[in-house]
Amino acid sequence: MADNENSSRGSDREYGEGPSRRKVLGRGALSLGGAALAVGLGAGVAGATGGRPAKGPRTYVLVHGTHSAGMFWTAIGRELALRGHRVVAVDQPLHGTEKFIPEAYQAQDLRALAVEASPVAALTVEDFERRVLGAVRRAARLGGPVILVGHSMGGLSLSRVGDAVPGLLSHLCYMAAMCPSRSMPSLNDCAGSPEGQRSVTPWDQMIGDPEKLGVLRLNWRSGDRRDLAVFKEMICAEYTDAAFLRVIEGMQTDESMAAYGGRAVGSAGRWGRIPRTYLRFGKDRTVSPELQDRMIAEADDLTPDNRFTVHDFPGSGHCGPADPTRVTDLLHNLPV
């Protein structure tokens, strides 16, 4: 089912070696599955989705993407709570309130930043699953339906947790999120597909050698106009410059290369029996619309009797609409 939104819409550098980076990330590992933090901007027009409106409190467990944190969900989570729901915005390990900040990043010493070791390199997709699974188990004990929502790289956790505990979840919602399949079992595989390679890749913005560091490291505090232009195009091209700067202020430098390569495929008999929704962002330059379409189609092929309900936001980039009201309305009204 489709729901259309009528909204508007280089060379290698000194710090890190281009050939090495391309060898590591040539299959598309750099598709930043969720690198942006939400900014709430005013009120929009409420649009109800299909299905019955919420008739009682639900618990929403919200999962951020790469280089991000639970605060991604601040505007949406606040509105859901004001509508009477419980909201748990998960910080993945070493993200958000636990995030690792390289000393060289604070000092903006780019030479040192290119080699500073990172504990984030040890994180795996299993670590992310465990964190989200713990939140889901606790939420389920409170009673009432539990809805698991993920943005971008957060989709890996949705697929793995949905496969682990399908009986605890009433709905899965992928928001421009990675949904790996049997033909594309990891984020790397999704991003390295022909559809995934239509995304913007910040080759020249990488700091250091990802193969040696074990992390994809970006300097969000860069003052370089080229860097800022690439970052803005990737995550919120349609936002104002002021809103864009608020977004990147909350980003963190490092994301685990191991997590990008981790398998996250839901099975038909477990993950595939949970009702699911996909929020498709038509101007996304991080998870391309073509990749979103392929992931939706392959999931539907796996479970033809339980297909994605798709809501299309044709004018939205990776952050989603600058006004989050319509996303909130959709989440509030997800059928359970």
C-alpha positions as CSV (number, residue, x, y, z in Angstrom):
1,M,0.0,0.0,0.0
2,A,1.4,3.4,-0.9
3,D,0.9,6.7,0.8
4,N,2.3,9.7,-1.1
5,E,3.6,12.8,0.5
6,N,3.3,15.9,-1.7
7,S,6.2,17.7,-0.2
8,S,8.9,19.6,-2.0
9,R,11.9,18.7,-1.8
10,G,37.2,14.6,-5.9
11,S,40.7,14.0,-5.3
12,D,42.4,11.9,-2.5
13,R,43.4,14.0,0.5
14,E,46.3,14.2,2.9
15,Y,44.9,12.3,5.8
16,G,44.4,8.7,4.6
17,E,45.3,6.9,1.4
18,G,42.7,6.7,-1.3
19,P,43.7,3.4,-2.9
20,S,43.6,1.7,0.5
21,R,40.3,3.1,1.3
22,R,38.8,2.0,-2.0
23,K,40.1,-1.5,-1.5
24,V,38.4,-1.7,1.9
25,L,35.2,0.0,0.9
26,G,35.0,-0.6,-2.8
27,R,31.8,-2.7,-2.4
28,G,30.0,0.2,-0.9
29,A,30.6,-0.2,2.9
30,L,30.5,3.6,3.2
31,S,26.8,3.9,2.7
32,L,26.1,5.6,6.0
33,G,23.1,3.7,7.1
34,G,21.7,6.4,9.3
35,A,24.1,9.2,10.0
36,A,21.7,12.0,10.9
37,L,20.0,13.4,14.0
38,A,16.4,14.6,13.8
39,V,15.5,18.2,14.2
40,G,12.0,19.1,15.1
41,L,10.8,22.2,13.2
42,G,7.3,23.5,13.9
43,A,4.1,21.8,13.2
44,G,2.9,20.2,10.0
45,V,-0.3,18.7,8.6
46,A,-1.3,15.5,10.3
47,G,-1.9,12.6,7.9
48,A,-3.5,9.4,9.1
49,T,-2.3,6.1,7.8
50,G,-4.2,3.0,7.0
51,G,-5.2,0.8,9.9
52,R,-6.9,1.5,13.2
53,P,-5.8,4.5,15.2
54,A,-4.0,3.7,18.5
55,K,-6.5,2.9,21.2
56,G,-4.1,2.6,24.1
57,P,-0.5,3.1,25.0
58,R,2.1,1.2,23.1
59,T,5.8,1.0,23.7
60,Y,8.0,2.3,20.9
61,V,11.6,1.1,20.9
62,L,13.5,3.4,18.6
63,V,16.9,2.5,17.0
64,H,19.3,5.0,15.5
65,G,21.8,4.4,12.7
66,T,25.5,4.8,12.1
67,H,27.4,7.7,13.6
68,S,24.2,8.6,15.4
69,A,22.6,8.2,18.8
70,G,19.3,7.8,20.6
71,M,18.8,11.6,20.5
72,F,18.1,11.1,16.8
73,W,14.5,10.4,17.9
74,T,14.1,13.5,20.2
75,A,11.3,15.3,18.2
76,I,9.4,12.1,17.3
77,G,9.8,10.5,20.6
78,R,8.6,13.6,22.5
79,E,5.5,13.7,20.4
80,L,4.7,10.0,20.8
81,A,5.1,10.4,24.6
82,L,2.8,13.4,24.6
83,R,0.2,11.2,22.8
84,G,0.3,8.8,25.7
85,H,2.9,6.2,24.6
86,R,6.0,4.8,26.2
87,V,9.2,5.6,24.2
88,V,12.6,4.0,24.5
89,A,15.3,5.6,22.4
90,V,18.2,3.1,22.4
91,D,21.8,4.2,22.5
92,Q,23.9,1.5,20.9
93,P,27.1,0.6,22.7
94,L,29.7,3.4,22.6
95,H,27.1,5.7,21.1
96,G,25.2,8.6,22.5
97,T,25.7,8.9,26.3
98,E,28.6,6.3,26.0
99,K,30.1,7.7,22.8
100,F,33.8,7.6,22.2
101,I,35.3,11.0,21.4
102,P,38.9,10.8,20.0
103,E,41.2,13.3,21.8
104,A,42.5,14.4,18.4
105,Y,38.9,15.1,17.2
106,Q,38.4,17.5,20.2
107,A,41.7,19.2,19.3
108,Q,41.0,19.0,15.5
109,D,44.5,17.6,15.0
110,L,43.8,15.7,11.8
111,R,47.2,14.0,11.5
112,A,46.7,12.5,15.0
113,L,43.1,11.7,14.3
114,A,44.1,9.6,11.3
115,V,45.9,7.1,13.5
116,E,44.2,7.4,17.0
117,A,42.9,4.0,18.1
118,S,39.1,3.5,18.6
119,P,37.3,1.0,20.9
120,V,34.4,1.3,18.4
121,A,36.4,-1.0,16.1
122,A,35.6,-4.0,18.4
123,L,31.8,-3.6,18.1
124,T,29.9,-6.2,16.0
125,V,26.3,-6.4,14.8
126,E,25.8,-8.9,17.6
127,D,26.6,-6.2,20.1
128,F,24.0,-4.0,18.6
129,E,21.4,-6.8,18.6
130,R,22.0,-7.5,22.3
131,R,21.5,-3.8,23.2
132,V,18.2,-3.6,21.3
133,L,17.1,-7.0,22.4
134,G,17.6,-6.0,26.1
135,A,15.4,-2.9,25.5
136,V,12.7,-5.0,23.8
137,R,12.6,-7.6,26.5
138,R,12.2,-4.9,29.2
139,A,9.6,-3.1,27.2
140,A,7.6,-6.3,26.7
141,R,7.4,-6.8,30.5
142,L,5.5,-3.6,30.8
143,G,2.6,-5.0,28.8
144,G,0.9,-3.6,25.7
145,P,2.2,-3.9,22.2
146,V,5.8,-3.2,21.4
147,I,6.7,-1.6,18.1
148,L,10.4,-1.6,17.0
149,V,11.4,1.2,14.7
150,G,14.8,1.7,13.1
151,H,16.4,4.3,10.9
152,S,19.0,3.4,8.3
153,M,21.7,1.1,9.8
154,G,19.2,0.6,12.7
155,G,17.4,-1.8,10.3
156,L,20.1,-4.4,11.0
157,S,19.0,-4.6,14.6
158,L,15.3,-4.8,13.6
159,S,15.9,-7.8,11.4
160,R,18.1,-9.6,14.0
161,V,15.9,-8.8,17.0
162,G,12.7,-9.6,15.0
163,D,14.2,-13.0,14.2
164,A,15.2,-13.6,17.8
165,V,12.0,-12.7,19.6
166,P,9.1,-12.4,17.1
167,G,6.6,-13.1,19.8
168,L,7.5,-9.9,21.7
169,L,7.0,-7.6,18.8
170,S,3.7,-6.3,17.3
171,H,5.2,-4.3,14.4
172,L,8.5,-3.5,12.7
173,C,9.0,-0.1,11.1
174,Y,12.0,0.5,8.8
175,M,12.5,4.2,8.2
176,A,14.8,4.5,5.1
177,A,16.5,1.6,6.9
178,M,18.7,-1.3,5.8
179,C,16.8,-4.5,5.4
180,P,19.3,-7.1,4.2
181,S,18.2,-10.2,2.3
182,R,19.5,-13.5,1.2
183,S,21.1,-12.0,-1.8
184,M,22.5,-9.0,0.2
185,P,23.0,-10.4,3.7
186,S,24.9,-7.4,5.3
187,L,25.0,-3.7,5.1
188,N,28.1,-3.9,3.0
189,D,26.4,-6.1,0.5
190,C,23.4,-3.8,0.3
191,A,25.5,-0.8,-0.1
192,G,27.8,-2.5,-2.6
193,S,24.9,-3.6,-4.9
194,P,24.2,-1.7,-8.1
195,E,21.3,0.1,-6.4
196,G,23.4,0.9,-3.3
197,Q,26.2,2.4,-5.4
198,R,23.8,5.1,-6.5
199,S,24.2,6.7,-3.0
200,V,26.7,9.4,-2.2
201,T,30.0,8.1,-0.8
202,P,32.3,10.4,1.2
203,W,35.6,8.9,0.0
204,D,37.5,12.2,0.4
205,Q,36.0,12.9,3.8
206,M,37.4,9.8,5.5
207,I,40.0,10.3,8.1
208,G,42.7,7.6,8.2
209,D,42.8,4.1,6.8
210,P,39.6,2.2,7.8
211,E,41.4,-1.1,7.3
212,K,43.9,-0.2,10.0
213,L,41.6,1.7,12.3
214,G,38.7,-0.8,12.1
215,V,36.3,2.1,11.9
216,L,34.9,4.5,9.4
217,R,36.0,7.9,10.8
218,L,34.5,11.2,9.6
219,N,35.3,14.7,10.8
220,W,31.9,16.3,11.2
221,R,33.6,19.5,12.6
222,S,35.3,20.2,9.4
223,G,35.2,23.8,8.1
224,D,36.1,22.7,4.6
225,R,33.3,23.7,2.2
226,R,33.7,20.6,0.1
227,D,33.3,18.4,3.2
228,L,30.2,20.2,4.3
229,A,28.7,20.1,0.9
230,V,29.1,16.3,0.7
231,F,27.7,15.8,4.2
232,K,24.7,18.0,3.5
233,E,24.0,16.2,0.2
234,M,24.2,12.8,1.9
235,I,21.9,13.4,4.9
236,C,19.7,16.4,4.5
237,A,20.1,18.2,1.2
238,E,16.7,19.8,1.5
239,Y,17.3,21.3,4.9
240,T,18.3,24.8,5.6
241,D,22.0,25.4,6.3
242,A,21.1,26.2,9.9
243,A,19.2,23.0,10.4
244,F,22.0,21.0,8.7
245,L,24.5,22.4,11.2
246,R,22.3,21.4,14.1
247,V,22.2,17.8,12.6
248,I,26.0,17.4,12.3
249,E,26.6,18.9,15.7
250,G,25.2,15.6,17.2
251,M,27.2,13.2,15.0
252,Q,30.0,11.0,16.3
253,T,33.2,10.3,14.4
254,D,33.5,6.5,14.4
255,E,31.5,3.5,13.2
256,S,32.5,-0.1,13.3
257,M,33.6,-1.7,10.0
258,A,32.9,-5.1,11.5
259,A,29.2,-4.1,12.1
260,Y,28.9,-3.1,8.5
261,G,29.9,-6.6,7.5
262,G,27.7,-8.5,9.9
263,R,24.9,-10.7,8.6
264,A,21.4,-9.4,9.4
265,V,18.8,-11.5,7.5
266,G,15.4,-12.3,8.9
267,S,13.9,-15.7,8.3
268,A,10.5,-16.2,6.9
269,G,9.2,-18.2,9.8
270,R,10.2,-15.8,12.5
271,W,11.1,-12.3,11.4
272,G,8.8,-12.8,8.4
273,R,5.6,-13.2,10.4
274,I,5.8,-9.8,12.1
275,P,3.7,-7.1,10.4
276,R,6.1,-4.5,8.9
277,T,6.1,-1.1,7.5
278,Y,8.7,0.8,5.3
279,L,8.9,4.6,5.2
280,R,10.5,5.3,1.8
281,F,12.4,8.5,1.4
282,G,12.5,9.4,-2.3
283,K,15.5,11.8,-2.2
284,D,17.7,9.9,0.1
285,R,21.3,10.1,-1.0
286,T,22.6,7.7,1.8
287,V,20.2,4.8,1.3
288,S,19.2,5.3,-2.3
289,P,15.5,5.0,-3.2
290,E,16.6,2.2,-5.7
291,L,18.1,0.3,-2.8
292,Q,15.1,0.9,-0.6
293,D,12.9,-0.5,-3.4
294,R,15.1,-3.6,-3.9
295,M,15.2,-4.4,-0.2
296,I,11.4,-4.1,0.1
297,A,10.9,-6.3,-3.0
298,E,13.2,-9.0,-1.7
299,A,11.6,-9.0,1.7
300,D,8.2,-9.3,0.0
301,D,9.4,-12.2,-2.1
302,L,10.5,-14.0,1.1
303,T,7.0,-13.6,2.7
304,P,4.5,-12.9,0.0
305,D,1.6,-13.3,2.5
306,N,3.1,-10.7,4.8
307,R,4.4,-7.9,2.7
308,F,5.7,-4.4,3.6
309,T,3.2,-1.6,3.9
310,V,5.0,1.2,2.2
311,H,4.5,4.9,2.8
312,D,6.3,7.1,0.3
313,F,7.9,10.4,1.1
314,P,9.1,11.4,-2.4
315,G,10.5,14.8,-1.4
316,S,12.5,13.6,1.7
317,G,16.2,12.9,2.1
318,H,17.9,10.7,4.6
319,C,16.8,12.6,7.7
320,G,13.2,12.4,6.6
321,P,11.0,15.4,6.4
322,A,12.2,18.5,8.2
323,D,8.9,18.6,10.0
324,P,8.5,15.2,11.7
325,T,4.8,15.4,12.3
326,R,3.7,13.1,9.5
327,V,6.2,10.5,10.5
328,T,4.9,10.7,14.0
329,D,1.3,10.3,12.8
330,L,2.3,7.2,10.9
331,L,4.0,5.7,13.9
332,H,1.1,6.6,16.2
333,N,-1.3,4.8,13.9
334,L,0.6,1.7,13.0
335,P,-1.8,-1.3,13.2
336,V,-1.0,-3.8,15.9
